[in-house]
Amino acid sequence: MSKTDDNKRILLHTCCAPCATGAVERLILEGCEVALFFSNSNISPESEYEKRLESARSLAKILNLPLEEDIYDHDSWLSFVKGLEGEPERGARCGKCFKYSLKRTAEAADRLNYPAFATTLTISPHKISKMIFDAGSEFPKYKPFDFKKKDGFKRSLELARKHKLYRQNYCGCEFSAHQKS
């Protein structure tokens, strides 16, 4: 990519490899140069985090994309959402969790000199895009892509199957996992 296209470089917060597939495809079609950023301290247990990270590594290799890995600090995330443990899925805890992940991504974008960042979180039909956009609005480099539009989630399922990527059955935090059982 030429220097004049620098504004098309984007760091993509990657909640999981399946969600990243459709988001990456769309960004590339829009002329972006994408790097993945795996930052998911909300995921519990750590063994689940490791499965998702390994799947993100596989996707990065398949698509020949750079992958930046954040540190896993579940205790910090728990402190950040303290008091919201009983909130339902799509409630206040989720908004706070989005803010945590987007703040980490904004810091990484600055550190790695990316002019913009987005998140794969908006591809999920289980997430409210407006909540994610609201969380991202305080970060100047945040680009509010709604990846669930244009059948984004359906496309991510197709691509995840094609690439044989691990697909989880809950968002990642122990509180949503307990709600599923």
C-alpha positions as a printed NumPy array, in Angstrom:
array([[  0.   ,   0.   ,   0.   ],
       [  1.362,   3.413,  -0.898],
       [  1.965,   6.157,   1.636],
       [ -1.079,   8.071,   0.324],
       [ -3.253,   5.116,   1.401],
       [ -2.063,   5.313,   5.016],
       [ -5.534,   6.365,   6.16 ],
       [ -6.794,   2.942,   4.985],
       [ -4.615,   1.087,   7.52 ],
       [ -6.835,  -0.263,  10.259],
       [ -6.308,  -2.252,  13.432],
       [ -9.224,  -4.635,  13.882],
       [-10.133,  -5.644,  17.413],
       [-10.806,  -9.349,  16.994],
       [-13.202, -10.941,  19.457],
       [-12.793, -14.306,  17.732],
       [-11.624, -15.711,  14.403],
       [-15.097, -16.562,  13.007],
       [-16.324, -12.989,  13.516],
       [-13.102, -11.62 ,  12.046],
       [-13.552, -13.504,   8.756],
       [-16.499, -11.468,   7.489],
       [-15.187,  -8.199,   8.911],
       [-11.772,  -8.641,   7.279],
       [-13.333,  -9.558,   3.954],
       [-15.456,  -6.404,   3.992],
       [-12.583,  -4.13 ,   5.015],
       [-10.342,  -5.528,   2.29 ],
       [-13.113,  -5.043,  -0.273],
       [-13.25 ,  -1.402,   0.874],
       [ -9.517,  -1.056,   0.191],
       [ -8.246,  -1.294,   3.756],
       [ -4.993,  -2.799,   4.93 ],
       [ -5.978,  -4.821,   8.003],
       [ -4.092,  -6.043,  11.05 ],
       [ -5.815,  -8.15 ,  13.698],
       [ -5.671,  -7.265,  17.387],
       [ -6.647, -10.047,  19.781],
       [ -7.559,  -8.393,  23.074],
       [-10.082, -10.367,  25.097],
       [ -9.441, -10.316,  28.827],
       [-13.183, -10.864,  29.288],
       [-12.902, -14.49 ,  28.182],
       [-13.107, -17.126,  30.875],
       [-11.833, -19.661,  31.585],
       [ -8.3  , -19.107,  30.336],
       [ -8.465, -22.403,  28.409],
       [-11.316, -20.897,  26.344],
       [ -9.2  , -17.781,  25.772],
       [ -6.356, -19.976,  24.496],
       [ -8.672, -21.827,  22.058],
       [ -9.888, -18.539,  20.615],
       [ -6.383, -17.089,  20.414],
       [ -5.132, -20.18 ,  18.582],
       [ -8.009, -19.866,  16.114],
       [ -7.143, -16.181,  15.564],
       [ -3.541, -17.192,  14.913],
       [ -4.74 , -19.731,  12.342],
       [ -6.877, -17.122,  10.603],
       [ -4.011, -14.613,  10.505],
       [ -1.83 , -17.256,   8.882],
       [ -4.546, -18.291,   6.379],
       [ -5.184, -14.672,   5.349],
       [ -1.545, -13.589,   5.66 ],
       [ -2.442, -10.794,   8.079],
       [ -0.426,  -9.425,  10.975],
       [ -1.789, -10.38 ,  14.389],
       [ -1.042,  -8.335,  17.474],
       [ -1.733, -10.092,  20.774],
       [ -2.676,  -8.164,  23.895],
       [ -1.884,  -9.536,  27.34 ],
       [ -4.57 , -11.604,  29.034],
       [ -5.569,  -9.844,  32.263],
       [ -8.892, -11.256,  33.392],
       [ -8.532,  -9.788,  36.895],
       [ -8.291,  -6.281,  35.433],
       [-11.41 ,  -6.9  ,  33.343],
       [-13.292,  -8.257,  36.389],
       [-12.391,  -5.078,  38.305],
       [-13.597,  -2.958,  35.391],
       [-17.057,  -4.591,  35.289],
       [-17.379,  -5.   ,  39.081],
       [-20.931,  -4.487,  40.263],
       [-22.425,  -5.511,  36.91 ],
       [-21.979,  -9.265,  37.252],
       [-25.749,  -9.879,  37.486],
       [-26.616,  -7.838,  34.41 ],
       [-28.263,  -9.76 ,  31.576],
       [-26.586, -10.367,  28.235],
       [-26.85 ,  -7.11 ,  26.19 ],
       [-27.107,  -5.091,  29.413],
       [-24.866,  -2.546,  31.14 ],
       [-22.05 ,  -5.067,  31.712],
       [-21.729,  -5.58 ,  27.956],
       [-21.463,  -1.827,  27.335],
       [-18.731,  -1.604,  29.957],
       [-16.961,  -4.643,  28.461],
       [-17.045,  -3.052,  24.985],
       [-15.476,   0.087,  26.429],
       [-12.709,  -1.978,  28.049],
       [-11.831,  -3.752,  24.794],
       [-12.036,  -0.616,  22.66 ],
       [ -9.847,   1.325,  25.093],
       [ -7.207,  -1.432,  24.853],
       [ -7.501,  -1.317,  21.061],
       [ -7.215,   2.488,  20.972],
       [ -4.032,   2.273,  23.045],
       [ -2.634,  -0.39 ,  20.715],
       [ -3.532,   1.667,  17.627],
       [ -1.579,   4.598,  19.085],
       [  1.385,   2.434,  20.11 ],
       [  1.509,   0.686,  16.713],
       [  0.857,   3.852,  14.664],
       [ -2.463,   2.803,  13.143],
       [ -4.551,   5.79 ,  12.06 ],
       [ -7.821,   3.928,  12.705],
       [ -9.355,   0.952,  14.452],
       [-12.637,  -0.958,  14.422],
       [-14.047,  -4.056,  16.082],
       [-15.492,  -7.336,  14.882],
       [-18.035,  -7.22 ,  17.722],
       [-20.651,  -5.573,  15.488],
       [-20.935,  -8.657,  13.276],
       [-22.747, -10.646,  15.948],
       [-26.56 , -10.648,  16.008],
       [-26.179, -11.098,  19.788],
       [-24.554,  -7.671,  20.167],
       [-26.26 ,  -4.291,  19.904],
       [-24.197,  -2.251,  17.438],
       [-25.36 ,   1.062,  18.917],
       [-23.906,   0.052,  22.307],
       [-20.601,  -0.689,  20.611],
       [-20.666,   2.585,  18.655],
       [-21.435,   4.479,  21.881],
       [-18.477,   2.812,  23.62 ],
       [-16.198,   3.623,  20.684],
       [-17.339,   7.211,  20.289],
       [-14.918,   8.513,  22.913],
       [-11.911,   7.294,  20.903],
       [-11.013,   9.581,  17.97 ],
       [ -9.52 ,   6.779,  15.842],
       [-12.558,   4.507,  16.182],
       [-14.412,   3.74 ,  12.94 ],
       [-17.997,   2.534,  13.488],
       [-18.398,  -0.277,  10.965],
       [-21.593,  -2.308,  11.375],
       [-20.33 ,  -5.608,  10.043],
       [-23.655,  -7.411,  10.522],
       [-25.068,  -5.409,   7.591],
       [-24.903,  -6.957,   4.118],
       [-25.379, -10.449,   5.655],
       [-22.077, -10.096,   7.498],
       [-22.877, -12.678,  10.162],
       [-24.074, -15.218,   7.608],
       [-20.897, -14.652,   5.604],
       [-18.745, -15.068,   8.724],
       [-20.374, -18.459,   9.374],
       [-19.624, -19.565,   5.805],
       [-15.994, -18.453,   6.032],
       [-15.498, -19.978,   9.491],
       [-16.71 , -23.336,   8.15 ],
       [-14.516, -23.017,   5.066],
       [-11.414, -22.354,   7.178],
       [-12.421, -24.875,   9.888],
       [-12.183, -22.268,  12.652],
       [-13.178, -22.921,  16.255],
       [-16.624, -21.467,  17.013],
       [-17.636, -20.871,  20.593],
       [-21.193, -20.906,  21.98 ],
       [-21.054, -17.886,  24.328],
       [-19.583, -14.387,  24.21 ],
       [-16.708, -15.249,  26.473],
       [-17.3  , -14.006,  29.982],
       [-18.303, -16.342,  32.769],
       [-21.45 , -14.339,  33.394],
       [-22.844, -14.948,  29.907],
       [-21.758, -18.602,  30.074],
       [-23.787, -19.056,  33.275],
       [-26.823, -17.482,  31.605],
       [-26.591, -20.073,  28.805],
       [-26.721, -23.035,  31.195]])
